[in-house]
Amino acid sequence: MFDHINVLQLGPENLSEKYNIPKEITWMYEPAWEAKDVKKFLKQYRSFDVAIIDRELSEEEVERIIKLVRAYGLFVFDDSDFNFDYLMKSRGGQKIKRDNFQDFIDERLIFYYTNSYGEHFRNNKFHVNRRANTSIKFSGYNGIEISVDQNDNYQQLGYWRFNIPIEVGQGIDFWLEYEKDDSLQLEMDIYVIRAGAVDFIQQEYHIENDELETNEYITIFNNTDARGLLNVSLQAKGHGNIKIMNLHDRWSRFDEGVFLPGGERLITSNREEAFFYFEPGDLKPPLNVYFSGYKTMESFEGYGIMRGLKSPFLLVADQRLEGGGFYIGSQEYEDMIKNKILDTMKELGFTEKDLVFSGLSMGTSGAMYYGALIGPQYVILGKPLASLGTIAENERVNRPGGFPTSLDVLGKNMGDLSAASIEGLNKKYWDNFANGDWSHTTFIISYMYEDDYDGNAYQEILSRLHDTGTRVFGKGLHGRHNDDTTGIVNWYYKQFKIVAQDHYGREF
């Protein structure tokens, strides 16, 4: 097992004495769950990944479970007749069969581990086989474009440098971002090499073209008795062009969710992903929609902050390019994000007055962009970024080498890095902003006076909202974009509590 799992069990008998529990699972059984027992446990562990309930609960216990047990990790037996309606809705609870409990442990519970991890291999980590009949063009981290002229037999196109560790009992999800001509056929070869060995191949997988072109992950599961290292290469045959972007690898939870239990992945027709995690909380307004900022480790951001507010929340993550693509793209991609937010509102029975959009740095771009499309009651921002073309332009003089992803964002959306494209990308963003109905929205913004990414973002927002009837609260701190992140985050989080108390009548 590659990570630990904290399980709480409440019921008439200790199931860990009846079934085989993997050693990596910490099992806490309490016939009568007292607060002192919780405090004792939480000195060592932050919370529970899973709760298994097999008895009636007091109101105090229900509130305690909502606070301490992660959503989608609540399970009750299907033959139970206890009234768990509110708890099941709040935690995304599931029913399981009592007579198949060992199967549940072996086949599902093991994927409710505490942490999550994902990464990507940028295209510059793809080593092209120079002996193959190819021509190569690099386009930043947007992709490596390869023209292939092969015969009808597969030949190695290249491989990704560095291997990926895989523990015993672990699954790894692979996702390859690419575009290619139909006349070109691909095959991905994955070899599991025993750790410490040079040529001892434990497992091997050959994923052919049709399987690669589905929207499903390629999942590798290490069912051997030894740790392994994964090596990935790509074969090609035929004639045509291919553009290889990122190769992603992520700890797999199989059918239990992406990154977190309950995490969801949506994908466009051109293989662009967006990720969502919805936690129902106490089912009362507001719905906090949080857009993740720039991050190279792939997972959701803001989980701890949002959970601490107790209300429903939706995390949105963009894992394109290096660290994210600012949540803009094709109409299909943008509609996918917008519709997921609207569907979550509908599930809760909320309106726009029940919405709080938020984000830090790159996440502010998403909060404002989709805020214009939907119209939330509040927009809470830390270090706002909006003129995306200007951010890329600043890479040359104001911030050389500081944020090259900005150049990829410009190239991806506009096709090149010209002055016209800089202006065009700015226009795309601000035209969308101008089309929003902000008359009932309150903006709460913390920003850096000497921001070297988008130095005029705060002033630009003010100028574009001056005649809309919008309220704006701002706080400036001295420094460049990343000089006082702690100060920005502390003020930012405080605003959530103020909004929750003053507007939604919540107590902390």
C-alpha positions as CSV (number, residue, x, y, z in Angstrom):
1,M,0.0,0.0,0.0
2,F,1.4,3.4,-1.0
3,D,-0.6,5.6,1.5
4,H,-2.6,5.2,4.8
5,I,-6.3,5.2,5.4
6,N,-8.1,6.4,8.5
7,V,-11.4,4.5,9.2
8,L,-14.0,5.2,11.8
9,Q,-16.5,2.5,12.6
10,L,-19.6,2.9,14.8
11,G,-21.7,-0.1,15.5
12,P,-22.5,-3.1,17.9
13,E,-19.4,-5.1,17.0
14,N,-15.8,-4.3,16.0
15,L,-15.6,-5.4,12.3
16,S,-11.8,-5.3,12.3
17,E,-11.8,-8.4,14.5
18,K,-14.0,-10.2,12.1
19,Y,-12.5,-9.3,8.8
20,N,-8.9,-9.0,7.3
21,I,-7.9,-5.4,7.5
22,P,-4.7,-4.3,5.6
23,K,-2.0,-3.1,7.9
24,E,-2.0,0.4,6.2
25,I,-5.5,1.0,7.5
26,T,-5.9,2.6,10.9
27,W,-9.2,1.3,12.2
28,M,-10.9,3.2,15.1
29,Y,-13.9,1.4,16.5
30,E,-16.1,3.1,19.0
31,P,-19.4,1.6,20.3
32,A,-20.0,4.9,22.0
33,W,-18.3,7.7,20.3
34,E,-17.3,10.3,22.8
35,A,-15.6,13.7,22.1
36,K,-12.5,12.7,24.1
37,D,-12.0,9.7,21.8
38,V,-12.1,12.0,18.7
39,K,-9.5,14.4,20.2
40,K,-7.2,11.5,21.0
41,F,-7.4,10.2,17.4
42,L,-6.9,13.7,15.9
43,K,-3.7,14.3,17.7
44,Q,-2.2,11.8,15.3
45,Y,-4.5,12.1,12.2
46,R,-6.2,15.1,10.7
47,S,-9.6,13.5,10.0
48,F,-11.3,10.3,8.8
49,D,-11.2,9.1,5.2
50,V,-14.0,6.7,5.8
51,A,-16.8,6.2,8.3
52,I,-18.8,2.9,8.5
53,I,-22.0,3.4,10.4
54,D,-24.1,0.5,11.8
55,R,-26.2,2.1,14.6
56,E,-28.5,5.0,15.3
57,L,-26.7,8.3,15.8
58,S,-27.3,11.3,18.0
59,E,-27.5,14.8,16.6
60,E,-24.2,15.6,18.1
61,E,-22.6,12.5,16.4
62,V,-24.1,13.5,13.1
63,E,-22.6,17.0,13.3
64,R,-19.3,15.5,14.3
65,I,-19.2,13.1,11.4
66,I,-20.0,15.9,9.0
67,K,-17.1,17.9,10.4
68,L,-14.5,15.1,10.5
69,V,-15.3,12.6,7.8
70,R,-14.4,13.3,4.2
71,A,-17.3,13.4,1.8
72,Y,-18.0,10.3,-0.3
73,G,-16.4,8.2,2.4
74,L,-19.5,7.5,4.4
75,F,-20.9,4.0,4.2
76,V,-24.0,2.3,5.8
77,F,-25.2,-1.3,5.3
78,D,-28.0,-1.8,2.9
79,D,-30.2,-3.6,5.4
80,S,-30.0,-0.7,7.9
81,D,-33.2,1.1,8.7
82,F,-31.8,4.1,10.6
83,N,-32.7,7.6,9.5
84,F,-29.5,8.9,7.8
85,D,-31.1,11.1,5.1
86,Y,-29.4,14.4,6.0
87,L,-26.1,12.7,6.8
88,M,-26.1,10.7,3.6
89,K,-26.8,13.9,1.5
90,S,-24.2,15.9,3.3
91,R,-21.4,13.3,3.0
92,G,-22.5,11.8,-0.3
93,G,-23.1,8.5,1.5
94,Q,-23.3,5.1,-0.1
95,K,-24.9,1.8,0.8
96,I,-22.9,-1.4,0.9
97,K,-23.8,-5.1,1.3
98,R,-23.1,-6.6,4.6
99,D,-22.5,-10.1,3.3
100,N,-19.8,-8.8,0.9
101,F,-17.9,-6.6,3.4
102,Q,-14.5,-8.3,2.8
103,D,-14.9,-7.7,-0.9
104,F,-15.6,-4.1,-0.1
105,I,-12.4,-3.8,1.9
106,D,-10.3,-5.5,-0.7
107,E,-11.7,-3.9,-3.8
108,R,-12.9,-0.4,-2.8
109,L,-11.8,0.7,0.7
110,I,-8.1,0.5,-0.3
111,F,-8.6,3.3,-2.7
112,Y,-9.9,5.8,-0.1
113,Y,-6.3,6.7,0.9
114,T,-5.7,10.1,2.5
115,N,-3.5,11.9,0.0
116,S,-3.6,12.3,-3.8
117,Y,-0.9,12.9,-6.4
118,G,-0.6,13.7,-10.0
119,E,2.1,15.1,-12.3
120,H,2.8,15.5,-16.0
121,F,5.8,15.0,-18.3
122,R,6.1,18.1,-20.4
123,N,6.8,17.6,-24.1
124,N,10.5,18.5,-23.7
125,K,10.8,15.3,-21.6
126,F,9.8,13.3,-24.7
127,H,13.0,12.0,-26.4
128,V,12.3,11.6,-30.2
129,N,13.8,8.7,-32.0
130,R,16.1,10.6,-34.5
131,R,16.5,7.4,-36.5
132,A,12.8,7.4,-37.4
133,N,11.8,9.2,-40.5
134,T,10.5,12.4,-38.8
135,S,10.8,16.2,-38.7
136,I,10.4,18.0,-35.4
137,K,9.2,21.4,-34.3
138,F,8.9,22.6,-30.7
139,S,6.1,25.0,-29.7
140,G,7.0,25.9,-26.1
141,Y,5.2,23.6,-23.7
142,N,2.1,23.7,-26.0
143,G,3.5,20.7,-27.8
144,I,6.1,19.1,-29.9
145,E,5.0,18.8,-33.5
146,I,6.3,15.7,-35.4
147,S,5.8,14.9,-39.0
148,V,5.9,11.1,-39.5
149,D,6.6,9.2,-42.7
150,Q,6.7,5.5,-41.7
151,N,5.8,2.3,-43.4
152,D,3.0,0.0,-42.2
153,N,5.0,-1.4,-39.3
154,Y,5.2,0.3,-35.9
155,Q,8.4,2.0,-35.1
156,Q,9.4,3.8,-31.9
157,L,8.6,7.4,-32.2
158,G,10.2,8.2,-28.9
159,Y,10.0,7.8,-25.1
160,W,9.6,9.9,-22.0
161,R,12.8,10.4,-20.0
162,F,12.7,9.4,-16.3
163,N,10.6,6.5,-14.8
164,I,7.6,6.6,-12.6
165,P,7.5,4.7,-9.3
166,I,4.6,2.3,-8.6
167,E,4.1,0.6,-5.3
168,V,2.6,-2.9,-4.7
169,G,-1.1,-2.7,-4.9
170,Q,-1.1,0.8,-6.5
171,G,-2.8,1.9,-9.7
172,I,-1.5,4.7,-12.0
173,D,-3.8,6.5,-14.4
174,F,-2.2,7.7,-17.6
175,W,-3.6,10.3,-19.9
176,L,-1.8,11.5,-23.1
177,E,-2.7,14.9,-24.6
178,Y,-2.1,14.8,-28.3
179,E,-3.6,15.7,-31.7
180,K,-2.9,13.7,-34.8
181,D,-4.0,13.0,-38.4
182,D,-6.3,10.0,-38.9
183,S,-3.7,8.5,-41.3
184,L,-1.3,8.0,-38.4
185,Q,-1.7,5.1,-36.0
186,L,-0.2,5.1,-32.4
187,E,0.7,2.5,-29.8
188,M,1.7,3.3,-26.2
189,D,4.1,0.7,-24.6
190,I,4.3,0.7,-20.8
191,Y,6.9,-1.5,-19.0
192,V,6.9,-2.2,-15.3
193,I,10.6,-2.8,-14.3
194,R,11.3,-4.3,-10.9
195,A,12.8,-1.6,-8.7
196,G,16.6,-2.1,-8.3
197,A,16.8,-4.2,-11.5
198,V,18.1,-3.2,-14.9
199,D,16.0,-5.5,-17.2
200,F,13.6,-7.5,-15.0
201,I,10.2,-6.6,-16.6
202,Q,7.4,-7.5,-14.1
203,Q,4.5,-6.4,-16.4
204,E,4.1,-4.9,-19.8
205,Y,1.1,-3.2,-21.5
206,H,0.6,-2.4,-25.2
207,I,-2.2,0.1,-25.7
208,E,-3.2,0.4,-29.4
209,N,-4.6,3.3,-31.3
210,D,-8.4,2.8,-30.7
211,E,-7.9,2.4,-27.0
212,L,-5.8,5.5,-26.8
213,E,-8.4,7.6,-28.5
214,T,-11.1,6.9,-26.0
215,N,-11.8,9.3,-23.1
216,E,-10.8,6.7,-20.5
217,Y,-7.6,6.6,-18.6
218,I,-5.0,3.9,-19.3
219,T,-4.7,2.4,-15.8
220,I,-1.7,0.3,-14.8
221,F,-2.1,-1.8,-11.6
222,N,0.8,-3.4,-9.8
223,N,-0.5,-6.7,-8.6
224,T,3.0,-8.2,-8.2
225,D,4.9,-8.6,-4.9
226,A,7.6,-5.9,-5.6
227,R,7.8,-2.2,-6.2
228,G,8.3,-1.2,-9.8
229,L,9.3,1.6,-12.1
230,L,7.2,2.5,-15.2
231,N,8.8,3.3,-18.5
232,V,6.6,4.7,-21.2
233,S,7.3,4.9,-25.0
234,L,5.3,5.7,-28.1
235,Q,5.2,3.8,-31.4
236,A,3.8,5.1,-34.7
237,K,3.1,3.9,-38.1
238,G,1.7,5.5,-41.3
239,H,2.1,9.0,-42.6
240,G,1.0,12.3,-41.1
241,N,1.4,14.8,-38.3
242,I,1.2,14.5,-34.6
243,K,1.4,17.1,-31.8
244,I,2.3,15.7,-28.4
245,M,1.5,17.8,-25.4
246,N,1.7,16.5,-21.8
247,L,1.7,12.9,-20.6
248,H,-0.1,12.8,-17.2
249,D,0.3,10.2,-14.5
250,R,-1.9,10.2,-11.4
251,W,-2.5,8.0,-8.4
252,S,-5.6,6.0,-9.3
253,R,-8.7,5.6,-7.2
254,F,-10.3,3.5,-10.0
255,D,-14.1,4.1,-9.9
256,E,-14.0,6.0,-6.5
257,G,-13.1,9.4,-8.0
258,V,-10.3,11.5,-9.5
259,F,-7.7,13.0,-7.2
260,L,-10.2,12.8,-4.3
261,P,-13.1,10.3,-3.7
262,G,-16.0,11.8,-5.6
263,G,-13.7,13.9,-7.8
264,E,-14.9,14.2,-11.4
265,R,-13.1,14.6,-14.7
266,L,-14.8,16.0,-17.8
267,I,-13.2,16.1,-21.2
268,T,-13.8,17.8,-24.5
269,S,-13.7,16.3,-28.0
270,N,-10.1,17.4,-28.4
271,R,-8.9,15.7,-25.2
272,E,-8.8,18.8,-22.9
273,E,-9.6,18.0,-19.3
274,A,-11.3,19.9,-16.5
275,F,-11.7,18.6,-12.9
276,F,-14.4,19.2,-10.3
277,Y,-14.9,18.2,-6.7
278,F,-18.3,18.9,-5.1
279,E,-18.8,18.6,-1.4
280,P,-22.5,19.2,-0.2
281,G,-21.5,20.4,3.2
282,D,-24.5,21.4,5.3
283,L,-26.6,21.9,2.1
284,K,-27.2,25.6,3.0
285,P,-26.1,28.7,1.1
286,P,-23.7,29.8,-0.1
287,L,-22.1,27.5,-2.7
288,N,-18.4,28.5,-2.7
289,V,-16.9,27.9,-6.2
290,Y,-13.1,27.9,-5.9
291,F,-10.9,27.9,-9.0
292,S,-7.4,26.4,-8.4
293,G,-4.3,28.6,-9.0
294,Y,-1.2,27.6,-10.8
295,K,0.2,24.3,-9.6
296,T,2.4,21.7,-11.2
297,M,1.5,18.9,-8.8
298,E,-1.9,17.8,-10.1
299,S,-4.7,17.7,-7.6
300,F,-7.4,20.0,-6.2
301,E,-6.4,23.2,-4.4
302,G,-8.3,24.9,-1.6
303,Y,-9.9,21.8,-0.1
304,G,-8.9,22.6,3.5
305,I,-10.0,26.3,3.3
306,M,-13.4,25.4,1.7
307,R,-14.1,22.6,4.1
308,G,-13.5,24.9,7.1
309,L,-16.4,27.1,6.0
310,K,-18.8,24.2,6.4
311,S,-21.0,25.3,3.5
312,P,-21.3,23.5,0.1
313,F,-18.3,24.0,-2.2
314,L,-17.2,23.2,-5.7
315,L,-13.5,23.0,-6.6
316,V,-12.5,23.5,-10.2
317,A,-9.0,22.6,-11.5
318,D,-7.3,23.2,-14.9
319,Q,-4.3,20.9,-15.5
320,R,-3.5,21.9,-19.0
321,L,-0.1,23.3,-20.1
322,E,2.4,23.7,-17.2
323,G,0.4,24.4,-14.0
324,G,-2.9,25.4,-15.8
325,G,-4.3,27.2,-18.8
326,F,-6.3,30.0,-17.1
327,Y,-9.6,28.3,-17.7
328,I,-10.1,29.7,-21.2
329,G,-10.2,27.7,-24.4
330,S,-12.6,26.5,-27.0
331,Q,-16.3,27.1,-26.6
332,E,-16.8,23.5,-25.8
333,Y,-14.3,23.7,-23.0
334,E,-15.8,26.9,-21.5
335,D,-19.3,25.5,-21.8
336,M,-18.2,22.4,-20.0
337,I,-17.1,24.4,-16.9
338,K,-20.0,26.7,-17.0
339,N,-22.6,23.9,-17.2
340,K,-21.0,22.0,-14.4
341,I,-21.4,25.0,-12.1
342,L,-25.0,25.4,-13.2
343,D,-25.7,21.7,-12.7
344,T,-24.3,21.9,-9.1
345,M,-26.5,24.9,-8.4
346,K,-29.5,23.0,-9.6
347,E,-28.7,20.0,-7.5
348,L,-28.7,22.2,-4.4
349,G,-31.7,24.3,-5.4
350,F,-29.6,27.5,-5.3
351,T,-29.8,30.7,-7.3
352,E,-27.1,33.2,-8.3
353,K,-27.7,35.0,-5.0
354,D,-26.3,31.9,-3.3
355,L,-23.0,31.9,-5.2
356,V,-19.5,33.0,-4.1
357,F,-16.8,32.7,-6.8
358,S,-13.2,32.8,-5.7
359,G,-9.6,32.1,-6.6
360,L,-6.0,33.1,-6.1
361,S,-3.7,34.2,-8.9
362,M,-4.5,32.0,-11.9
363,G,-7.7,31.1,-10.1
364,T,-8.9,34.7,-10.2
365,S,-9.0,34.5,-13.9
366,G,-11.5,31.6,-13.8
367,A,-13.6,33.3,-11.1
368,M,-14.0,36.5,-13.0
369,Y,-14.4,34.8,-16.4
370,Y,-17.2,32.4,-15.3
371,G,-18.6,35.0,-12.9
372,A,-19.3,37.1,-16.0
373,L,-21.2,34.2,-17.5
374,I,-23.2,33.2,-14.4
375,G,-23.4,36.3,-12.1
376,P,-22.5,35.3,-8.5
377,Q,-23.4,37.3,-5.5
378,Y,-19.8,37.7,-4.4
379,V,-16.4,37.4,-6.1
380,I,-13.4,37.1,-3.7
381,L,-10.0,37.4,-5.4
382,G,-6.4,37.3,-4.3
383,K,-3.8,38.7,-6.7
384,P,-6.1,39.1,-9.7
385,L,-4.9,38.3,-13.2
386,A,-7.0,39.4,-16.2
387,S,-5.1,40.9,-19.1
388,L,-3.6,37.5,-20.1
389,G,-1.9,38.9,-23.2
390,T,-0.1,41.5,-21.1
391,I,1.0,38.9,-18.6
392,A,2.8,37.1,-21.5
393,E,4.2,40.4,-22.7
394,N,5.7,41.1,-19.3
395,E,7.8,37.9,-19.5
396,R,10.2,39.7,-21.8
397,V,11.2,42.7,-19.8
398,N,9.3,42.9,-16.4
399,R,9.7,39.3,-15.4
400,P,12.2,37.5,-17.7
401,G,11.9,33.7,-17.1
402,G,9.5,34.2,-14.2
403,F,6.3,32.7,-15.7
404,P,6.9,31.1,-19.1
405,T,3.5,29.4,-18.9
406,S,2.0,32.8,-19.8
407,L,3.7,32.5,-23.3
408,D,2.1,29.1,-23.8
409,V,-1.3,30.4,-22.8
410,L,-0.9,33.2,-25.4
411,G,0.3,30.8,-28.1
412,K,-2.3,28.2,-27.4
413,N,-5.2,30.6,-27.6
414,M,-4.0,33.0,-30.3
415,G,-1.6,30.9,-32.5
416,D,1.5,33.0,-32.0
417,L,3.2,35.6,-29.7
418,S,2.7,38.7,-31.8
419,A,1.6,42.1,-30.6
420,A,-1.7,41.6,-32.3
421,S,-2.2,38.3,-30.4
422,I,-1.3,40.0,-27.1
423,E,-4.0,42.6,-27.8
424,G,-6.4,39.9,-29.0
425,L,-6.1,37.8,-25.9
426,N,-6.7,40.8,-23.7
427,K,-9.7,41.7,-25.7
428,K,-11.2,38.2,-25.4
429,Y,-11.0,38.3,-21.7
430,W,-12.3,41.8,-21.2
431,D,-15.1,41.5,-23.8
432,N,-16.4,38.5,-21.8
433,F,-16.0,40.6,-18.5
434,A,-18.0,43.4,-20.1
435,N,-20.8,41.1,-21.1
436,G,-21.5,40.1,-17.5
437,D,-24.3,41.6,-15.4
438,W,-22.4,42.7,-12.3
439,S,-25.1,44.9,-10.9
440,H,-25.8,42.7,-7.9
441,T,-22.2,41.4,-7.4
442,T,-19.8,42.5,-4.7
443,F,-16.1,42.2,-5.5
444,I,-13.6,41.7,-2.6
445,I,-10.0,41.9,-3.9
446,S,-6.6,41.8,-2.3
447,Y,-3.8,42.7,-4.7
448,M,-0.1,43.6,-4.9
449,Y,0.9,47.2,-5.6
450,E,4.0,46.3,-7.7
451,D,2.5,43.1,-9.3
452,D,4.9,42.1,-12.1
453,Y,2.3,39.7,-13.7
454,D,-0.7,42.0,-14.3
455,G,0.2,45.3,-12.6
456,N,-3.0,47.2,-13.6
457,A,-5.5,44.4,-12.9
458,Y,-7.1,46.0,-9.9
459,Q,-7.4,49.5,-11.5
460,E,-8.7,47.9,-14.7
461,I,-11.4,46.0,-12.8
462,L,-12.4,49.3,-11.1
463,S,-12.6,51.2,-14.3
464,R,-14.8,48.6,-16.0
465,L,-17.2,48.4,-13.0
466,H,-17.5,52.1,-12.3
467,D,-21.0,52.5,-13.8
468,T,-22.5,49.1,-13.0
469,G,-23.6,49.6,-9.4
470,T,-21.1,47.0,-8.2
471,R,-19.5,47.3,-4.8
472,V,-15.8,46.8,-4.6
473,F,-13.7,46.3,-1.5
474,G,-9.9,46.3,-2.0
475,K,-6.8,45.8,0.0
476,G,-3.3,46.4,-1.4
477,L,0.0,45.0,-0.2
478,H,3.4,46.1,-1.3
479,G,5.5,43.7,-3.4
480,R,5.5,41.8,-6.6
481,H,3.1,39.0,-7.5
482,N,4.6,36.4,-5.2
483,D,6.2,38.5,-2.6
484,D,3.6,38.3,0.2
485,T,1.3,35.3,-0.6
486,T,0.8,34.7,3.2
487,G,-0.5,38.2,3.7
488,I,-2.8,37.8,0.7
489,V,-4.2,34.4,1.7
490,N,-4.8,35.5,5.3
491,W,-6.9,38.5,4.3
492,Y,-8.6,36.5,1.6
493,Y,-9.7,33.7,3.9
494,K,-11.0,36.2,6.5
495,Q,-13.3,37.7,3.8
496,F,-15.1,34.3,3.4
497,K,-16.0,34.3,7.1
498,I,-17.2,37.9,7.0
499,V,-19.4,37.2,4.0
500,A,-20.7,34.0,5.5
501,Q,-21.6,35.8,8.8
502,D,-22.9,39.1,7.5
503,H,-24.8,38.0,4.4
504,Y,-25.7,34.3,5.0
505,G,-26.1,34.4,8.8
506,R,-23.5,31.8,9.5
507,E,-21.5,31.4,12.8
508,F,-17.9,30.3,13.4
